[in-house]
Amino acid sequence: MSAVSKWEKMLNLDRRWIFLAIGIASIVPFLIGFGMPISTTAEVESIFDYVNGLDKDNAIFIGFDYAPGTQAENTPMGVAVLRHAFHNNVPVFITAYQPLGHGMALGALEYVTNPAIPGFYQSVSFEEWADLREAGITDKDELIASWESDGNALPEGAKGWVFEGRDFAMLGYAPVFSLVILGMTASIENQFPQDANGNPLIEMPMLREHKSLREVDLAFTTSGSSACRSWIVYGREKIGLPVAFGVTAVMATDYYPYIQSGQIIGQMGGLRGAAEYEVLLFENGITETTDKAFTGMDVQSAAHLLIILLIVMGNIAFFAGGFHKKTALKGRG
Amino acid sequence: MKRTVPLMIVMVGGILMMVQYFIPHQYSQAVFTNYTQWAPIVGAFALILGVGSLTRVHSHKIRRKTKNWQYSWAVLIPLYGMPFLAIIWPQSLAGGMDSPSIFHFFFMHIQVPIQSTMFSLLAFYIASAAFRAFRAKSALATILLLAAVIVMIGQVPIGEIFGRWLPETGLWILRYPNLAAKRAIMLGVGFGILATNLKIIFGVERNWLGGAGK
């Protein structure tokens, strides 16, 4: 039996060492935080510019169309657009394409309205401002003035008030969601008579002003599957609803044709896309700091570098050892 | 009868919805509105079939003590436990009705970490697979490898240390060669879907019936 060469030893490296290296590359940047600058791309800037041009007279949908498996990439996208909309007083309908997305949407809404998170928005439940609603006060500026004159003070550190039914409606999940989108082109209320908290949509000022998808200005879907295509097929192509995507990095390549054809306004691709949006929010004074996606990019930098290093090492060993001329490695029979 | 009725429903429903799309008349819209209200309700009944089927399969495994039957409890307990917490016992951890409910707590602290962990494991396996399998064995494999390296490094901030050309080349790959290939695939798939749908609507393709009526 011939001696095993150093190249073969290298190629037969115990994969646990690789796992350990990836583990270290994933953890250390979180602890150190390099904070490397991120430049923005046209695909993300176009979404930002579009949302930035909306105000309280407009409305958007944010679809949390993913399961927890891809939350590290998808949630920061939804959170970033939600913050942007709240900052501009744009009413937001929140939906989920699948049951697990409902939980993701709830988690994102809680995150943005959590007093423990810097730059939070103070949420007012639908019941709490029922008196003002019944008095016909539904305009956002008047609502804030009346609410604060009733003795309610904005908590320290809060960026503003968000009223359930005026600024957001948690519609959640409904079965066969592609048909729900189709149905919402005629009437949102027909598909969601109540929101996820049991509040009747018909009593919500934002629903009265935006009765169907035809009166909505954007559907932003953050997705870990092909669910986002339904918004194109049933929203964009049927009634011309403006659509934007936030998708995982592995899916991002699939949707470039939609950008070029003008069927979607833009696309956030993976954590990078979310980080770019966070940078745009920060640079435009909408948030005081970047968030999880920006921090996560340090981890991705380290992990990508490590994987490229492994590819290079593998190829060096493969060719230097002359294995490209053989059918199998000795170590593997 | 078992085959004819479903085939007729599909044919009439399919043609109706196709024609309806192009007719903006009020009757046409009424059909459309009714359909979009019925369809999710009918679809929801599929859940009952799914839950029933899953329960039958796993209770059968438990009764017969087949291999790994213990794991069937891991399916059945959450399958019925989570709806119980959501519908029958929606209290919060503190006992009141304020969020977070116990259902939400379990979702956020069991299901979310489990699924995230499963997905995170991909990073480890991708790294190992890249080391062992990503070889520049041929000209095409070399092009693939170079494109992957440029896009990977161009997508992360550290790529800009090597110069702006690297992320810009990565974006160019995504915006042009990738787009061209994807569009070709999407058009092919689109025509395939169209052909298959027409075959189903007109009863040429009947595999979806399973063994019904045979």
Chai-1 contact restraints between the chains, C-beta under 6 A:
chainA,res_idxA,chainB,res_idxB,connection_type,confidence,min_distance_angstrom,max_distance_angstrom,comment,restraint_id
A,R15,B,S128,contact,1.0,0.0,6.0,A-B,restraint_1
A,I18,B,A127,contact,1.0,0.0,6.0,A-B,restraint_2
A,I18,B,S128,contact,1.0,0.0,6.0,A-B,restraint_3
A,I18,B,F131,contact,1.0,0.0,6.0,A-B,restraint_4
A,F19,B,F124,contact,1.0,0.0,6.0,A-B,restraint_5
A,I22,B,A123,contact,1.0,0.0,6.0,A-B,restraint_6
A,I22,B,F124,contact,1.0,0.0,6.0,A-B,restraint_7
A,I22,B,A127,contact,1.0,0.0,6.0,A-B,restraint_8
A,M36,B,P157,contact,1.0,0.0,6.0,A-B,restraint_9
A,I38,B,P157,contact,1.0,0.0,6.0,A-B,restraint_10
A,A67,B,Q115,contact,1.0,0.0,6.0,A-B,restraint_11
A,P68,B,V112,contact,1.0,0.0,6.0,A-B,restraint_12
A,P68,B,Q115,contact,1.0,0.0,6.0,A-B,restraint_13
A,P68,B,S116,contact,1.0,0.0,6.0,A-B,restraint_14
A,G69,B,Q115,contact,1.0,0.0,6.0,A-B,restraint_15
A,G69,B,F119,contact,1.0,0.0,6.0,A-B,restraint_16
A,G103,B,F107,contact,1.0,0.0,6.0,A-B,restraint_17
A,A174,B,P40,contact,1.0,0.0,6.0,A-B,restraint_18
A,P175,B,P40,contact,1.0,0.0,6.0,A-B,restraint_19
A,P175,B,G43,contact,1.0,0.0,6.0,A-B,restraint_20
A,P175,B,A44,contact,1.0,0.0,6.0,A-B,restraint_21
A,V176,B,A39,contact,1.0,0.0,6.0,A-B,restraint_22
A,V176,B,P40,contact,1.0,0.0,6.0,A-B,restraint_23
A,V176,B,G43,contact,1.0,0.0,6.0,A-B,restraint_24
A,L179,B,T36,contact,1.0,0.0,6.0,A-B,restraint_25
A,L179,B,A39,contact,1.0,0.0,6.0,A-B,restraint_26
A,L179,B,P40,contact,1.0,0.0,6.0,A-B,restraint_27
A,V180,B,P40,contact,1.0,0.0,6.0,A-B,restraint_28
A,L182,B,T36,contact,1.0,0.0,6.0,A-B,restraint_29
A,G183,B,T36,contact,1.0,0.0,6.0,A-B,restraint_30
A,A186,B,T33,contact,1.0,0.0,6.0,A-B,restraint_31
A,T253,B,N178,contact,1.0,0.0,6.0,A-B,restraint_32
A,D254,B,K182,contact,1.0,0.0,6.0,A-B,restraint_33
A,Y256,B,L179,contact,1.0,0.0,6.0,A-B,restraint_34
A,P257,B,L179,contact,1.0,0.0,6.0,A-B,restraint_35
A,P257,B,K182,contact,1.0,0.0,6.0,A-B,restraint_36
A,P257,B,R183,contact,1.0,0.0,6.0,A-B,restraint_37
A,Q260,B,L179,contact,1.0,0.0,6.0,A-B,restraint_38
A,R272,B,Q155,contact,1.0,0.0,6.0,A-B,restraint_39
A,M297,B,P157,contact,1.0,0.0,6.0,A-B,restraint_40
A,Q300,B,V156,contact,1.0,0.0,6.0,A-B,restraint_41
A,S301,B,V156,contact,1.0,0.0,6.0,A-B,restraint_42
A,S301,B,P157,contact,1.0,0.0,6.0,A-B,restraint_43
A,S301,B,I158,contact,1.0,0.0,6.0,A-B,restraint_44
A,H304,B,M152,contact,1.0,0.0,6.0,A-B,restraint_45
A,H304,B,V156,contact,1.0,0.0,6.0,A-B,restraint_46
A,I307,B,A127,contact,1.0,0.0,6.0,A-B,restraint_47
A,I307,B,A130,contact,1.0,0.0,6.0,A-B,restraint_48
A,I308,B,V149,contact,1.0,0.0,6.0,A-B,restraint_49
A,L310,B,A127,contact,1.0,0.0,6.0,A-B,restraint_50
A,L310,B,A130,contact,1.0,0.0,6.0,A-B,restraint_51
A,L310,B,F131,contact,1.0,0.0,6.0,A-B,restraint_52
A,I311,B,A130,contact,1.0,0.0,6.0,A-B,restraint_53
A,I311,B,F134,contact,1.0,0.0,6.0,A-B,restraint_54
A,G314,B,F131,contact,1.0,0.0,6.0,A-B,restraint_55
A,N315,B,A136,contact,1.0,0.0,6.0,A-B,restraint_56
A,F318,B,R135,contact,1.0,0.0,6.0,A-B,restraint_57
